[in-house]
Amino acid sequence: MVFEELMQLQQPDGDGWTATVSDDWLQGRSAFGGLQASFAVKAMRALVADQPLRVLQVTFLAPVPAGQLRVQARLLRAGKNATHVEARLYDGEQTLCVVIGIFGVTRESSIKIRPEQAAVIFDRKPLVLPFIPGITPAFLQHFDMRWLRGNLPFTGAARAEAVIEVSFKQAGTMSELHLPSLADAIPPLAITLLKKPAPASSMTWMLELLAERYDHLPLQGWRVDAEVLSAADGYTSQTAMIWAPDGSPAMLSRQNMVVFG
């Protein structure tokens, strides 16, 4: 089931929403984290009319199984310039994921700092991460990924850093709902240091959106410059700069993960 179909299946239901996770969007025994955030954004956007989304703060509490789940959003505070909204994903009474979205109006400012995309030095052909049923996470069948720099998972890399080109497989243009799923598509970079498979999962994730609109951009050709900044005691801190296909800065991702290996 393609991404847009899942978003269309998310429908209002009483004081919340009903969403569906199909088996092809699982990441191990849980729904792909980016998809969970996309469900939350759709529910939050219904409470905020026209302010651009600026920040997502996500806490993954428990696995989200395939099937139907409930999404509920509530307004925390609506100020003059910024609006805070909370969304929660439920399986029955159990809270599975908590998301805070911060929406903010555009304001005039004399401070303007624009990151510049560095050129990639190609010393080899790009490496492609294939989708292998039963081996790689199911959700990967919806993305194409090419490692422009760095190593694939479980290859005993010397450094946990990479430049990865990420694309949705289906054609179309980017939307606010696509953004979290694209930003979370790459695997935990720490597992590239391992020489054999081991599980890993995200605990918290913050995504900062650096542009006001993305709907003029295609779903293909996004670039993720990622690295692990710290790792100890089974926990890792990973950061990523995400560039739009036109080379403009799009998003900044920061994740805390646990790696069982």
LOFILUM-795833 format. One record per residue: x, y, z of N, C-alpha, C in turn. Coordinates in steps of 0.05 Angstrom, whole numbers, padded with zeros to 5 digits, always signed. Example, Ala and Ser with C-alpha at 12.3 -4.5 7.8 and 13.67 -1.06 7.14 Angstrom:
% LOFILUM-795833
+00264-00114+00156+00246-00090+00156+00264-00066+00156
+00257-00045+00142+00273-00021+00143+00258+00001+00157
***
This chain:
% LOFILUM-795833
+00017-00024+00000+00000+00000+00000+00018+00025+00000
+00014+00042-00020+00032+00065-00022+00024+00086+00000
+00043+00104+00004+00040+00123+00026+00014+00139+00025
+00007+00149+00002-00017+00165-00001-00042+00150+00006
-00043+00124+00000-00066+00108+00007-00069+00105+00038
-00047+00102+00052-00048+00101+00081-00058+00127+00093
-00049+00150+00081-00058+00176+00091-00088+00180+00086
-00098+00170+00064-00126+00172+00058-00143+00155+00076
-00132+00132+00085-00146+00114+00103-00149+00126+00131
-00132+00145+00138-00134+00158+00164-00158+00177+00163
-00179+00171+00178-00204+00186+00176-00213+00194+00204
-00227+00217+00206-00238+00225+00232-00257+00204+00244
-00255+00201+00270-00272+00181+00283-00277+00191+00312
-00301+00202+00316-00308+00213+00342-00290+00237+00348
-00277+00236+00371-00259+00258+00379-00230+00254+00370
-00226+00234+00352-00199+00228+00343-00199+00219+00314
-00180+00202+00308-00177+00191+00281-00171+00161+00283
-00179+00147+00262-00172+00119+00259-00152+00117+00236
-00129+00105+00241-00108+00101+00221-00103+00071+00218
-00091+00064+00195-00085+00036+00190-00056+00032+00183
-00044+00012+00195-00016+00005+00189-00017-00022+00174
-00008-00022+00149-00007-00047+00133+00020-00060+00138
+00021-00086+00133+00045-00102+00139+00069-00092+00124
+00065-00080+00100+00088-00071+00084+00100-00045+00095
+00089-00034+00117+00100-00010+00129+00111-00016+00157
+00117-00041+00162+00129-00049+00188+00159-00046+00188
+00170-00042+00211+00199-00041+00215+00204-00060+00239
+00208-00086+00232+00208-00106+00252+00180-00111+00262
+00176-00109+00288+00149-00115+00299+00133-00089+00303
+00143-00066+00294+00129-00041+00298+00126-00026+00271
+00107-00009+00270+00104+00009+00247+00129+00027+00244
+00137+00031+00220+00159+00050+00214+00154+00076+00228
+00175+00086+00242+00173+00110+00259+00165+00135+00244
+00175+00138+00219+00167+00161+00203+00138+00161+00197
+00126+00138+00192+00098+00136+00187+00082+00143+00212
+00091+00135+00235+00077+00143+00260+00076+00174+00262
+00098+00186+00256+00099+00216+00257+00081+00228+00237
+00079+00216+00213+00061+00227+00192+00032+00225+00200
+00024+00203+00213-00003+00201+00224-00008+00224+00243
+00011+00229+00261+00008+00250+00281+00005+00277+00268
+00021+00283+00247+00020+00309+00234-00007+00313+00221
-00018+00292+00209-00045+00296+00197-00066+00303+00217
-00065+00290+00241-00084+00296+00262-00079+00324+00273
-00054+00332+00276-00048+00359+00287-00056+00381+00267
-00052+00376+00242-00057+00397+00222-00087+00404+00222
-00104+00386+00229-00133+00392+00230-00139+00413+00251
-00121+00417+00270-00125+00437+00291-00111+00463+00286
-00094+00464+00266-00078+00488+00260-00083+00495+00230
-00093+00519+00225-00102+00525+00198-00078+00530+00179
-00062+00550+00184-00044+00559+00163-00015+00565+00173
-00009+00559+00198+00019+00564+00207+00037+00541+00197
+00060+00547+00186+00078+00526+00178+00088+00509+00201
+00091+00483+00197+00103+00466+00217+00132+00472+00219
+00142+00476+00244+00170+00483+00248+00186+00460+00262
+00173+00446+00281+00188+00426+00296+00169+00403+00303
+00180+00378+00302+00167+00355+00312+00184+00343+00334
+00173+00336+00357+00187+00322+00378+00172+00296+00384
+00185+00274+00380+00172+00248+00380+00185+00230+00401
+00168+00216+00417+00177+00196+00436+00163+00170+00429
+00179+00149+00422+00168+00123+00416+00167+00107+00442
+00143+00100+00450+00139+00087+00476+00137+00057+00474
+00123+00047+00454+00119+00018+00451+00114+00012+00421
+00119-00013+00414+00114-00021+00385+00086-00015+00376
+00083-00006+00352+00057-00001+00339+00052-00024+00320
+00033-00042+00326+00029-00065+00309+00014-00059+00284
+00014-00078+00265-00002-00075+00241-00032-00076+00248
-00048-00062+00232-00076-00061+00237-00085-00033+00243
-00108-00030+00256-00118-00003+00262-00108+00007+00288
-00104+00033+00289-00097+00047+00314-00112+00073+00316
-00112+00084+00339-00126+00110+00344-00106+00132+00347
-00112+00155+00334-00095+00178+00337-00112+00201+00348
-00102+00214+00369-00117+00236+00381-00098+00260+00383
-00108+00283+00376-00092+00308+00378-00106+00328+00395
-00091+00344+00409-00103+00365+00425-00085+00390+00425
-00098+00413+00426-00084+00438+00426-00073+00443+00454
-00046+00447+00456-00034+00453+00482-00034+00483+00488
-00026+00499+00467-00026+00528+00471-00025+00541+00443
-00042+00561+00440-00042+00577+00416-00035+00606+00423
-00010+00613+00417-00001+00641+00422-00004+00658+00398
+00007+00682+00399+00005+00701+00377+00021+00691+00353
+00044+00679+00358+00062+00670+00336+00066+00640+00334
+00062+00626+00356+00068+00597+00356+00045+00582+00368
+00041+00558+00357+00020+00540+00367+00032+00513+00373
+00027+00502+00397+00037+00476+00405+00014+00456+00405
+00018+00433+00392-00003+00413+00391+00009+00386+00398
-00006+00370+00413+00003+00343+00420-00014+00323+00406
-00002+00302+00396-00016+00279+00384-00006+00253+00397
-00024+00235+00401-00017+00209+00413-00029+00186+00396
-00013+00165+00394-00022+00141+00380-00029+00120+00401
-00052+00107+00398-00062+00088+00417-00068+00061+00404
-00064+00040+00420-00074+00014+00414-00092+00007+00438
-00118+00010+00435-00136+00007+00458-00130+00030+00477
-00124+00024+00502-00118+00044+00522-00088+00050+00524
-00071+00034+00511-00042+00038+00513-00032+00060+00495
-00017+00078+00506-00004+00099+00490+00021+00087+00477
+00024+00090+00451+00046+00078+00437+00067+00099+00428
+00058+00123+00423+00076+00144+00413+00064+00171+00420
+00081+00189+00428+00073+00217+00435+00089+00236+00417
+00074+00254+00404+00087+00274+00386+00078+00302+00393
+00097+00320+00395+00091+00348+00399+00099+00363+00373
+00080+00377+00362+00085+00393+00339+00084+00423+00345
+00104+00437+00335+00105+00466+00340+00101+00480+00313
+00081+00496+00311+00075+00511+00286+00080+00540+00291
+00092+00554+00272+00099+00582+00277+00096+00599+00252
+00085+00624+00256+00082+00642+00234+00109+00653+00226
+00110+00663+00201+00135+00675+00191+00138+00703+00203
+00162+00709+00212+00167+00735+00224+00192+00748+00211
+00191+00774+00209+00214+00789+00199+00238+00787+00218
+00262+00783+00207+00285+00781+00224+00310+00789+00208
+00328+00803+00221+00353+00811+00208+00374+00789+00208
+00368+00767+00223+00387+00745+00224+00380+00724+00203
+00398+00719+00185+00394+00700+00164+00419+00683+00161
+00417+00658+00167+00439+00639+00164+00429+00615+00148
+00441+00611+00125+00432+00590+00107+00454+00569+00103
+00450+00544+00112+00471+00524+00108+00476+00519+00078
+00500+00513+00071+00508+00508+00044+00515+00478+00041
+00504+00466+00021+00509+00438+00016+00537+00433+00005
+00552+00416+00018+00579+00409+00009+00578+00389-00013
+00597+00391-00031+00599+00372-00053+00607+00344-00043
+00597+00324-00055+00605+00296-00048+00628+00288-00066
+00649+00279-00054+00672+00268-00069+00667+00239-00074
+00664+00232-00099+00658+00204-00106+00684+00189-00111
+00690+00169-00094+00713+00152-00097+00705+00124-00105
+00679+00119-00109+00669+00093-00118+00640+00097-00128
+00629+00077-00140+00601+00078-00148+00583+00078-00124
+00560+00091-00126+00541+00090-00103+00533+00062-00096
+00528+00057-00071+00519+00031-00061+00489+00032-00058
+00475+00011-00067+00446+00010-00066+00438-00009-00044
+00420-00001-00027+00409-00018-00006+00384-00032-00018
+00385-00058-00024+00362-00071-00037+00341-00078-00016
+00317-00081-00025+00296-00092-00008+00296-00122-00011
+00300-00136+00011+00301-00165+00011+00280-00175+00030
+00257-00186+00020+00236-00195+00038+00246-00214+00059
+00237-00209+00084+00245-00225+00106+00272-00219+00118
+00287-00202+00104+00314-00194+00114+00315-00165+00121
+00309-00147+00103+00308-00118+00108+00280-00111+00118
+00278-00088+00133+00251-00080+00143+00231-00077+00120
+00206-00084+00125+00186-00085+00104+00182-00058+00091
+00183-00036+00107+00177-00009+00096+00197+00000+00075
+00220-00013+00074+00241-00004+00054+00232-00009+00026
+00212-00026+00021+00203-00030-00006+00190-00006-00018
+00185+00015-00002+00172+00039-00012+00193+00061-00018
+00219+00055-00013+00240+00076-00017+00262+00064-00034
+00276+00083-00048+00301+00077-00061+00323+00092-00046
+00345+00078-00039+00367+00091-00025+00393+00084-00038
+00410+00105-00042+00437+00101-00053+00457+00114-00034
+00476+00098-00025+00498+00109-00008+00519+00122-00026
+00519+00149-00026+00539+00164-00041+00566+00164-00027
+00564+00162+00000+00589+00159+00016+00581+00144+00041
+00600+00128+00051+00595+00112+00075+00588+00083+00068
+00582+00068+00089+00579+00039+00086+00550+00030+00091
+00543+00008+00079+00517-00004+00084+00516-00017+00112
+00492-00023+00122+00490-00035+00149+00505-00061+00151
+00516-00066+00174+00529-00091+00182+00553-00099+00164
+00568-00078+00157+00591-00083+00140+00618-00076+00154
+00617-00071+00181+00641-00066+00196+00655-00040+00188
+00639-00019+00184+00651+00007+00176+00669+00017+00199
+00688+00034+00191+00706+00047+00211+00693+00072+00223
+00675+00085+00208+00662+00109+00218+00632+00108+00213
+00617+00118+00232+00588+00118+00229+00578+00144+00217
+00583+00148+00192+00574+00171+00177+00569+00164+00149
+00550+00178+00136+00543+00171+00109+00529+00195+00095
+00530+00194+00069+00513+00212+00052+00496+00194+00035
+00470+00196+00039+00451+00177+00027+00430+00192+00011
+00426+00184-00014+00404+00195-00030+00379+00178-00025
+00357+00192-00018+00333+00178-00011+00310+00188-00029
+00294+00169-00039+00271+00176-00056+00248+00158-00049
+00224+00168-00051+00200+00152-00051+00199+00137-00078
+00190+00113-00079+00189+00099-00104+00167+00110-00123
+00145+00119-00111+00124+00129-00128+00129+00158-00136
+00119+00166-00159+00123+00194-00168+00104+00212-00154
+00109+00238-00155+00092+00257-00143+00107+00280-00131
+00094+00298-00117+00107+00321-00104+00105+00318-00074
+00124+00331-00061+00127+00329-00032+00104+00343-00018
+00095+00332+00004+00075+00345+00021+00085+00345+00050
+00071+00360+00067+00078+00361+00095+00077+00333+00108
+00059+00317+00098+00056+00290+00110+00079+00271+00101
+00090+00275+00077+00113+00259+00068+00138+00264+00084
+00141+00289+00094+00167+00297+00105+00178+00279+00127
+00162+00273+00148+00173+00256+00170+00181+00228+00160
+00166+00217+00142+00172+00190+00132+00198+00190+00115
+00202+00210+00099+00227+00211+00084+00250+00216+00102
+00247+00234+00122+00269+00240+00140+00278+00217+00157
+00260+00198+00163+00266+00176+00181+00273+00150+00165
+00275+00152+00139+00277+00127+00123+00304+00114+00127
+00326+00129+00131+00353+00116+00132+00355+00099+00157
+00372+00077+00156+00375+00060+00179+00393+00074+00200
+00392+00064+00225+00411+00075+00245+00440+00071+00236
+00455+00092+00235+00482+00090+00224+00500+00074+00241
+00495+00072+00267+00512+00056+00284+00514+00027+00275
+00493+00016+00263+00494-00012+00255+00513-00016+00231
+00522+00005+00218+00542+00001+00197+00569-00007+00209
+00573-00002+00235+00598-00009+00249+00599-00039+00255
+00575-00052+00256+00573-00080+00264+00579-00098+00240
+00589-00122+00246+00595-00141+00225+00574-00163+00222
+00554-00163+00240+00532-00182+00238+00507-00168+00247
+00483-00177+00237+00458-00164+00244+00452-00163+00274
+00441-00141+00283+00432-00137+00310+00409-00116+00309
+00389-00119+00326+00367-00100+00325+00374-00073+00336
+00359-00053+00327+00363-00025+00336+00336-00011+00334
+00331+00008+00351+00306+00023+00350+00309+00051+00361
+00292+00069+00352+00292+00097+00361+00277+00100+00388
+00287+00117+00405+00273+00123+00430+00260+00151+00428
+00276+00171+00419+00266+00198+00415+00276+00208+00389
+00261+00228+00378+00268+00239+00353+00258+00268+00351
+00275+00286+00343+00267+00314+00338+00273+00321+00309
+00253+00331+00296+00256+00339+00268+00250+00369+00266
+00270+00385+00256+00266+00413+00252+00263+00419+00223
+00241+00432+00215+00236+00439+00187+00247+00466+00181
+00263+00468+00160+00279+00493+00155+00267+00510+00133
+00245+00501+00121+00232+00517+00100+00202+00519+00106
+00189+00538+00093+00161+00543+00097+00144+00524+00080
+00153+00517+00056+00137+00501+00038+00156+00482+00023
+00144+00459+00016+00159+00438+00002+00143+00427-00021
+00119+00437-00025+00101+00425-00045+00109+00430-00074
+00131+00444-00078+00140+00448-00106+00163+00428-00112
+00169+00411-00094+00192+00393-00096+00183+00364-00102
+00199+00349-00117+00191+00321-00123+00197+00302-00100
+00186+00278-00101+00191+00258-00081+00217+00243-00084
+00231+00249-00106+00257+00236-00111+00281+00255-00108
+00304+00243-00102+00329+00258-00102+00336+00274-00078
+00325+00266-00054+00332+00280-00029+00358+00269-00018
+00374+00286-00006+00400+00277+00004+00401+00280+00035
+00411+00259+00048+00413+00258+00077+00443+00256+00084
+00454+00276+00098+00481+00275+00108+00479+00269+00138
+00487+00245+00146+00482+00235+00173+00508+00225+00186
+00508+00227+00212+00531+00216+00228+00522+00211+00256
+00536+00192+00269+00532+00186+00297+00551+00204+00313
+00541+00221+00330+00558+00239+00345+00569+00227+00370
+00554+00208+00382+00562+00196+00407+00549+00168+00409
+00563+00149+00421+00552+00123+00426+00566+00110+00450
+00550+00101+00469+00560+00087+00493+00537+00073+00507
+00544+00051+00520+00525+00036+00537+00500+00027+00521
+00503+00023+00495+00480+00014+00479+00462+00036+00468
+00469+00061+00474+00453+00084+00464+00470+00101+00445
+00457+00111+00424+00471+00128+00405+00456+00154+00400
+00471+00174+00393+00460+00200+00385+00467+00206+00356
+00447+00207+00339+00451+00210+00311+00439+00236+00301
+00453+00250+00284+00443+00275+00272+00444+00273+00242
+00426+00287+00228+00426+00286+00199+00416+00313+00188
+00429+00322+00168+00420+00346+00153+00407+00335+00127
+00383+00344+00121+00368+00334+00098+00365+00356+00078
+00374+00351+00054+00374+00371+00033+00353+00364+00012
+00340+00384+00002+00320+00381-00019+00334+00375-00046
+00319+00365-00065+00331+00358-00091+00344+00382-00105
+00335+00407-00098+00348+00430-00110+00372+00440-00095
+00380+00425-00075+00404+00432-00059+00398+00451-00036
+00373+00458-00031+00367+00476-00009+00365+00460+00017
+00371+00473+00040+00368+00460+00066+00339+00455+00072
+00332+00430+00080+00303+00424+00083+00296+00417+00112
+00312+00399+00125+00305+00390+00152+00331+00383+00167
+00329+00384+00194+00350+00376+00211+00339+00355+00230
+00351+00331+00231+00341+00309+00246+00361+00302+00269
+00350+00297+00293+00366+00288+00315+00352+00265+00329
+00366+00242+00332+00353+00218+00343+00370+00205+00364
+00357+00196+00385+00370+00179+00405+00360+00151+00400
+00378+00132+00397+00371+00104+00390+00385+00085+00409
+00374+00061+00410+00386+00039+00425+00394+00018+00405
+00418+00007+00408+00428-00013+00390+00436-00038+00407
+00424-00061+00399+00429-00085+00415+00451-00101+00402
+00475-00090+00402+00497-00104+00390+00523-00089+00394
***
